[in-house]
């Protein structure tokens, strides 16, 4: 926190609607800082700016050499998303700083939108060193009080945590309560992840994150609970270096989404607007999709395994898998995959993901030593050509799985061969994974090297017209606008954890306010059997959801690549409920957030991009509630029929999760539905024009 500030020079801009005022000033020592007001009240008090490197510090000694200001109001059309058209309206101020003694130069570019602020550092070619080894970034967010915080611990290698609802002063106790995550690199001290959310006592919501993370490490936040300050914490490599830069260079944008209406946080497109336009000239091959997968039965089935053999000879270096003994518990086999293809074809599901199809899984227990998967070598029981032809005949797309065991360096060596193998066998999409400690061993999952690796994978995939769903990768920052073949990411605690003790119902009530602000998540909704065992070990796990809530997640957790995660036999038990999963789109023309409170509840309506149908999803936390669904968004002059998939009156996420009912009602513009949601429950609604 800055102290003893005296005004030397000051510049400012106001947001297009006049609600925000940004000021940039210098301390007596020439150190830049900024403040942000919202509706005539401070949101961010005087907060430091600057970068430190081994070669030169860009922290003080500056004077403001000038400013460049513009106003922009334009629209653009995303390839897919929550809206068919997005408005990009902001006032920009580039503050040009110079140290006349050393001739150091730096521009800090600010963009002030009607929903918040983005700013970044721009480093031109210098008269001094132009290769910088960045050690620290001074960026601060100095907040105005002991706000409520929604956050997870700072970690260099995983985002798979449940969320805390705490305050600045209670944060030490909240972080102390977390156990050690396997394969994690928790940060010592009071450090949290972005994106995160704050709520002030007077009801202002603030999302803190970053946009366009490229060529730079991810940002965490060090928290001072006494001064209510958050300071950037760049993920270093294991030598302690955060970034190696060659100038000119622009950092990612630091972002603040701000509103006194929680619904505005959910609807904000600020992070996307701060990313570069699409770099893929022809996007006709990028097709949003629903898919199933040979996946869940390995998590929940009795001793099912990704590996083909338990033979002791299945060690690193084995070259002939036909000489190994099949274990009989390997679901990624030709006949079982055909079963999934048949089910998908029958029910109109676009694709089938297959995990465990390729050589290398036998070394999983010892992945720290070798960790090499081969992405063009199927197991003997997985007939690539036969399944390619069978899926094509049935009109189903197979989805490739590339688990790297975090051997990212080896994956880069195999990329072209792997992608060519995919195209030769009619695969258009891949799910990537990086479970484990990163190779190169000097790197973390969110360090600069891995950020560059993730972009390289996306760019190479685009060259082969391949769509990507990445897991255990750097958390998203809106780059899906620039590379729309990056359809989804995990980068949070997903639905797979329902088999590992469960996610509380509140978990999916906070993710849209936090993790999803960077981009869509492959959360894997669609779970119908909510009582299960992990790896068939007899460890009972109760999912934190009702069946009806799982349907609603297709609306509240939007993604252009949505999974129907459960087993075919569980969908066959509830065919009427499964109908909603078959019907619900994954690409939207418009979205209306109707109700929202972080960690409590969300109600949203979305318009199908390819029809006049609207869909509504409502979820709640562990407490039941009545959602008030105002249908004023429906076009006037029409009558509609709403098909409602809802919790039964006696439903409860823990005691009676599969109790649901389906009913139809006639509605019209302005109808206000009062929809009961069970504890941990939800409702999903399809609204169609009434036949004439």
N, C-alpha and C positions, 0 to 999 in steps of 0.2 A: 504494500500500500504506500502511496506517495505521501510525503509530509512536507510542510513548509513550501508549498507551491506558490510561486509568484508569477503573475502573467507577464510574459515577454512578447509573445506574438500569438495571435489566435485567428483561426479560420473556422467556418461552420457551414453546414448545409441543413436543409429541412426536407423531410420526406415529401413525396408528391401530395399526400393528403394533409400535410401539416402536423401530423401527430407526433412525429419524431424530430428531434433536433440533435445533431452530432456536432461536437466541438473538438477541435484539435489545437493543442497549445504546446509550448516548450517550457521546461523548467529553466531556472537561471543558468544551469549548466548546459543547456541546449538539448536536453533529453525530451523526446516527444511523448505525449500522453493524450488520451481522448476521454470524453464523457459522452453519455447518451441519455437523453430525456425522452419520456413517453407521456404524452398528454399532460405536459407541464410538471411532471414529477421525474426525479432522477431514477434511472434504471441501473446505469453503470456510472459510478463516480470515478474520479480521476484515476486512470489505469495506465500503466507503463506500456511502452512499445519498444521494439528493437531486437537485434540479433547479436550474438556473440560468436566469434570464431577464433581459431588459433592465429589467423593471419591479421585480422583487424576486427575491432568491435564497431558495430553500427548501433550505438546506444546513446551517445550524447555528443556534445560539441557541435551540434547542428544549428543552422538557421533555416527558416522557411524561405526558399528561393523563389517560390511562386506556387500557384495552384492552377489546375485545369479542371473546369467543371462542365458537365453536360447533363441534359435531361433526356431520358430514353423512355419511350412508350411503344412497345411492339408486341407482337404475338408470334408464337411458333407452334408447330404441330408435332407432338412426339410420335414416334413410331408405335408406341403402346403406352398405356398408363391409366391414370384415374380420370384424365380429361383428354378430349380430342384436340383442344386448343388451350394454350397456356399464355397468360399475359405476363410480360416482362417489363415492369414499369419502375424506374428508379431515378434518383439523382446521384450523380457520381462526382466525387471530388478527389483528384489526385494531388497529394501534398508532396511537393518536391523539396527534399532536404539536401543540404550540402554543408560540409565542413571545409571552410576555406583554407584552413591550415594544412590538412592532410589531403584535401581534394576528394574525400570520400563522398559518395552520392547514394541516395536511397529515395525511392518514391513509395509512399504508402497510399494505396488506392482504396477509397471507401465507396461503397454503393449502399445507399439508403433507400429501402423499399417501404411500402405501406405495411409490411409485416415484419420488418426488422432490418438488420445490418449485416453486411459482409465486408471484410477488408483483408488485404494481403500486402506483403512486402515485395517490391520489384527492385531488383538489383541490376543496374546497367553495367556495362563494361567500365572498369575503374582504371584510373591512372596507376593504382597500386596493384596488389595481388588480385588475380581474377580466378583463382582456384581456392575456394574457401572450405575449411573443415569446421562445420558448425558444431558448437558445443552446447549452445543454449539459445532459447528464444524467450524474450522477456515479456511477451504478451500477457497482459493481466485482464481479468474481469473482476473489478472491485465492486461488489454488490452492496446494497444499501441496508441490509439487516439480516437477522437470523432466519433466513428463508427456509421453507420446506425444500428438501432435496430428494429427487428420485434418481438413484445412481447405483452403479456396481463398482467393485474394486478395480483400481488400476492394475493392468496386467499386460505384459508384453506379448503374450502368446495365446490368450483365449478371451472370449467374450461370454462364455457359457455359464453365467451366473444368474441367480434370482436377484430381483431388484429390491433395494432397501428404500423405504420411505422414512426419511429422517430429517434432521436440521443440521446447520453448520455446527452448532455446539454439541450435538449428539452424534456427529459423524464418527469420531474416534471409537465409540462403543459399537456403532453399527458395523464398521469395517473389522473390528476385532472379532465379531461373531462369525465371520466367514472362515471356513476351513480351507485347507490347501487343496487346490484343484490339481488333478493329475495332469502332468505335462505343462503346468502353468508356470509363469514367471511373475509372481505377484511382486508389486513394487512396495518396498518398505516405506512406511510413513502414510500420511493422509493423501493418497492419490486415487483418483477415480477416472472412469472412462468417459469419452464422448461417443455418441451423443448422450446428453443428460438433460434433466428438466428441473427447473426451480419454480416454486410458487410463492409469491410474496403474501404478507398478511392482508394486503388490500386487494388480493385476487388478480395479480398480474402473473402470467405464465411466461417463462423464458426457457427456450431450448438453446443449448450451447453445443456447437458441433463444428465441422469444417466441410468445405466443398472443394471438389477437384483435386483430391490428393493424388499427386503425380510427381515422381522424382524426389520425394521427400518422405520423412518418417511420419507415422500417425501421431496425433496429438492426444496426450492424456492431460489431466489437470491436477496440479498440486493444490491442496486446499488449506487455508489458514482459518481455523474455526473461530478465532478471536477477532480478526479484522474482516471476515466474510469475503475474503479474496481468493480467487482461483487464478493460478498461473500456469501457463503452458508447460508441458513436460513432454519433450520429444523422445520417442522410443529410440534408444541408442543401439549400436551394435555392441558386441561383447568387449570391444576396446574402449567403449565409452563415447564413441563418436556418433553424433546424431545424423549428420548429413555431409556428403561430399558434393560440393556444388562447383559447377563451371559457369561463369557469368557470360552473358546475361541470364538471369533466372528469376522466375516469379514463384513465390511460395503458394501453397493452397490458401484458400480463403478461410478466415475465421468467421464463424457465423453466429448470429443471435436472432432467433425468431421470437417475437414478443407480441403478446396480446392480452387483453383482459377477458377474452372469451376463449375457453379451451378448444373450441371447435376450430378456431383460426390456426392453432398450432397444427392440427391434423390436416387441414386443407392447404397449408402453405406449400408453395413450390419454390421457395427462395433458394434452397440448395441446388435444385435442378437448374434454376435460372443462372446460377453462378458458374455453371459448367459450360464448356465449349459446345457449339452445335455439333450435330451428328457428322462424323468423319467417314461414314460408310455411304458411298454414293448410291448404290442399289441396295435397298433394304427389303425388297420383295420376298426374300427367302426367310426373313425373320418372322416367325409365326408363333404367337402365344399359344400355349397348349396346356391341357390337363393330362396327367399321366399317373400310372400305377407303378408298382415296383416289386421285384424280387428283392426284398429289403427287410420288411417288417418281420417276416417269419424267422429271420436270423436273430432279431432282437428278442422275440417272444417264444419261438418254437423250441421244443425240447432238443437241446444239444445240436441245433442246426449250426452250420459253420460256413464262413466265406471260403475256407480252404477246401481243396479237393481231396487231400490225403492227410492221414495222421502218421504215415510211414516215417520212421526215424531217418530214412534216407532223404526226406524232403527238406534238405538243408540248402543254404546258399550255394549256388554253383551247380545244382542239379539241372540237367539238360534234357532229360527224357522222362516226361511225366507219364507216358504210357506204361512205364515200367514200375510205377508206384501203385500202391493199393488204394483204390477209392474208399473213402470212409463211409459212403452211403448216407451221409448227412449234408450233402452239398446241394442246396436248392437251385443253384445257377446251372441247371442241366437242361438239355434240349427239350425234354418232354414237359418239365415243369414250366419252362418259359412259354411253351406253346399254350399251356393252360391259361396263363395270364394274357397272352395274345388273344385267345378265343374270348375270354371274358371282356377284354377291352373292346374288341370288335363288336361283340353283341350289344354293348352298352354305350358305344359312341365315345369311348375314352381315347384320346389321341395317341398316347404313347405308353411304352413299357420300359422302365429302367431296370437294368439287370446288374446287381452287384455281386462280385465274386466270380466273374466269368474268366479271369485271366491269371496267368502264372505269377506266382510271387507271394501268395497269401500264407503259405506254410511258414514263412519267416516272420510272420506278424509278431509272435511272442518274442522274437529276438531282433525286432526292427531297429533297435539302437545300433546294432553292429553292421547290418547290411542294408536292409530296407530298399530292395530294388524290385519293382513291379515291371512287367513287360506288357506294353500296351498294344502289341500286335500278335500276342501268343495266347490263344484260348486254351483252356483246359481240355483234356480229351473228351469229356462228357458234354462239351458246349460246341455244337456244330454251327459255326458262324454262317456258312453258306446256306445251310438248310433253314436256319431261323431267319436269315435275310429274306429269302424267297417266300417263306411262310408268312412273315409279317407283311410283306408287300402285297401278297395275295389277299390278305385280310384287311388291308387298308389301315394298318397300324404302324407307327414309327417306333423303332427300337432306339433307346437312349443309352449311350455308352457311359461307363463309370471308370474314372481314372483316379483311384486312390494312390497317392504317392508316398504315404507314410512320412510326409514332410521332407522327402528327398527331392527338393525343388531343383537342385542343380542337375540331377539325373533326368528329371522330367523335361527340362529344357533341351537336353540332348536328344530326347526321344520325340519331341513335339511334332516335327514334320512327318516322321514315320507313323506316329500314332494317328494324326489327323488324316493322313492319306489312307490309312487302314480303315478309318471310319467312313470316308467318302466311298471307298471301294465296296463297302458293305452296307451302304444306304443308311448310315447314321448321320443325323443332322444336329444332334444335341449331345452334350456331355456334362456329367456331374463330376467335378473335380474335388479332391479331398487332400488335406495336409495334416493328418493326425500325427502328433509326435513333435520332437524337437527338430527344428529346421536344420537341414544340410544345405548350404554351408553352415557349419556349427557355430560360426561367429554371429549368426543372424537370428532374429526373432520373427514371429509371424507378422508383426506390424512395423518392422524396421524398414529402412529405405530400400534395401536390396529386395525384400519381398514385395514391397509396393511396386517396384519396377518389374519384378517377375510377374505379378498378377496382370499388369498392363500388357506385358509381352505376350502372355498366354491369350489374352482377349484379342489382341491385334493379329496374332497368328491364326487364331480360330476364325476371325473374320475373313482372312485370306482364303480359307477353305470353306467359307459360308457355313460355319458351325456356331450354334448357340451354346452358351455356357451358364451353368448353375454351379457356383463355386462355394465350397465349404471350407471352414478353417482358414479363410483368406482374410486380408485386411478388410476391416468393416467398410461398408459402402459410403461414398461421399458424393453421389449424384453422377458418377461417371457413366452410368447407364444411358444418360442423354447423349454423350459423345460416342459411346460404343453400345448401341441398343441390342447387340447380340449378347450382352451381359444381362440376361433376363432376371436372374435371381442370385442371391447369396444367402448363406446361413448367418454366420457372424453374430450369433446370439444363442441362448439356450432354447433349442427348438423342441418340436413335438416328440422327438425320440426319447426325451427325458421322462415322458409319461410312463415308460417302462422301467425307469430307474428311480422310482419313488414318487414320480408325478410332479407336474407343475401346478402351483396353486392357481385358482381361477383368476386372481388379480394379475397374473403374469401377462396374459394377452390383453389386459386392459391398460398396461403401461407401455408395451412394446411399440404400438403405433405412435406414441408421443415421443419416443426416444429412438430406438434402433431403426424403425422404418422411415425416419426422416432422411436417412441417407440413401434409401432405395429399397426395393421389394425384398422380402425374406422368403426363403424356402422353409416355411415353418412346418410343413407336412400335416395339414389338417385332414379331417375326414375319418377320425377314429370312432368306430362304433362299439367295439368291445373295449370297455374302459377298465376292466379288471384283468390283469395279466401278470406274467412272471418274466423276469429279466433273464434272457438266455436260457429259459427253461430250468432255472436253478431253484425254483420253488419260492423265490422271493416275491411275495405278493406285492403288486404295485397298483394303486388306485389313481387313475388319471383325474386331474382336477377339472372335470368338465361333465356336462350332460351331453347326450347324443345331439339334441337340438342345437346346443351351443357350437358343436363341431361344424354344423351346417352354416351357422352365422359367421364363422371365422373366414369363410370364403369371401365375405364382404368386408369385415373389419380388418383383415390381414391381406390386403390386395396384393396379388402377384401375377405377372403374365405367364408364370410357369408354376402351376398349382398341382400338388399331388393329392390323389385319393389314397391315403397312406395305408389303409387297413387291408386285411386279407380278403380275397374274393368271397370266401365262404361267409364272412361276417356281413358283407353287403347283401348276399343272398338271403340272409336272415331278416333283413329290414329293407325289402325292395322299394317300399313306398317312400321311405326316407332317402334312400339312395337316389331316387328320381331327382331330388334337388341338386345333388352333386352332378348328375348328368346334364341338368339344364343350365346351371349357373355359368355365366360367361367368365372369362379371365381378362377381358379388355373392355375399356369403358369409354363412353362419350362424355359423361358428366358425373359428378359426385356431389352429394349434399350431406354434410355432417349435421345431424339433427340434435343430438345430445352428446355430451362428453364431459368427463371428469377423470383426470389421470388416476390410474390404479383402482378405479371404481366402476365405470361403465362407458360404453360407446354405442351410439346408434347412427347408422349411416345408410343413405340411399344412393344407388348407382344406376345409371342408364346404360344399357347394353349398347355397345358401339354398332352392332349389326342388326338391331331391331328396335321397336318402340317399347320394349319391356323394361320395367324398373325392378330392381331387387333391393331389399332392405335387410340389413343384418343388425341385430342388437345383442350385446353381451353384458354381463354384470360380474361383479366379483363374488366373494363368498356369501354376500348378502343378497337375498331376493329383492326385487324391486318391480315397479310398474313403469315400463317405458312408454313415453308419450310420443307417438309417431304422427307428426303433422304432415299430411299428404298434399300440402299446398303447392309443392313442386310439380305435381302432375299437370300436364297441359289441359287448359280449359276446353269445354265443349265435348268431352268424351266421358264415357262410363267405363269402369274398370272392374276386374275381378281379381281379388287378392287371394292367393293360396298361401296359407300360413302354416309353417312347420314350427311347432312350439313345444315347450315343456308341458307335460301333463300336470294337473293340479298338485299331485303328490310327488313330483320329480324333485330330486336333490342330487347334487354332483357326487356326493359320497354314498348316500344310502339308497338312491333309486335313480341312477343316471340314465337308464335306457327307457324311462317313461316319457313318451312323447305322444303327440296327436297332430293330426293334419285336418285343417278345416278351410273352407272357402267363404269369403264374404264379398259382397258388392261394395265398392268404394268409389269416391269421386274426388276431384280436386277440393281440398279443404277438409276432407274427412280427418278426424283425429282419432287414431286407434290407441286404445289403452291396452298395452300388451304385457301380460304377466311373464316375468322371468324368474325362474326358480333360483335358489342359491347355487352359484356357479353355473347358471344356465344361460339360455339365449333363445333367440327366435330368428328364423329366416323366412323371408316373404318374397314371393314372385308376384308382380302386379302386371297384368296384361289387359289390353283393351277388351271390353265385353263384346263378344260376337254380335253382329247386327243381323 
